[in-house]
Amino acid sequence: MSEKWPSSSSMRLVGFLWLIVSVILTLAWSYYSSEWWSVAPGVLAVFFFVESIAHMNVYAILGDLMSELQKREPKESVE
């Protein structure tokens, strides 16, 4: 497992961008709420909102943890 995880700051930045997209889609959905096709921006807004929370919290914490775990030296087994 030699892959490098993205830094937590980049994950939080992506989460913030998803949050902005979800707010814009929510505004579009609320403006066109009487149209039949306005369900699509509403569903996408909820999806991007959930993804933004995940990127800002869960993935950023996992990125920090994985980078710390990769820095550790492996323990020798006792046999």
N, C-alpha and C positions, 0 to 999 in steps of 0.2 A: 504494500500500500504506500506507494511513493507519490501519489497525487497530492498537489498542494491545494488546500481549501481556500476559497476567497476570504479576504479579511472581513471582520464584522462590520467595519465602516462601509465597505462596498455593499454588503448585504442590507444594511440600514438605508443606504442611498437608493437601492433598488426598491426597497419597501416604501420609501417616501414617494418615489415616482409612481408606484402602483396606487398609492393613496390618492395622489393628484388625479390619476386617470379615473379612479372610481368616483371621485367627487364630480368630475366633468361628466361622466356617464350618468350619474344620478341627476345632475341638473338637466341633461338632455332628456332623460326619462320623465322627469317631473314636468318639463315644458310640453312634451308630446304625449302625455299620459292618456289622452283620449283616443289616440290612434291604436290600431290593432298591433302594429309592428313595434310598439314601444316596449313590449315585454323583453325584447332582446337586449336593449341597453340596460334595463333594470336587472336582468339576470347577470349580465357582464359586470355591472357595478358591484353587485354582491360578491361575485367571484373575485374581482380585483381587490375589494376591500379585505376579504379573508386572506388573500395572498399577501397583501401589504402587512397585515398584522403578523403573519407567519414569518415574513422576511425580516421585519423589524425586531422580532422577539426570538422566535424559535431557531431560525436558521443562523442568526447572528450569534446566539449562544453556542449552538453546535459548532460553528466555525471557530470560535474561540477555544472550545474544548478540544476539537480535533487537532488544532495547531499545537496546543500544549501537549497532547498525547503523542504527537509525532516527534516532538523535541526530546522526549524521554528516551533514555537508553533502555533497551530491552533487558529484563531481568533474566539471569541465568537460571535454568531449572536445577532443582536440587534432586539428584538421583544417586 
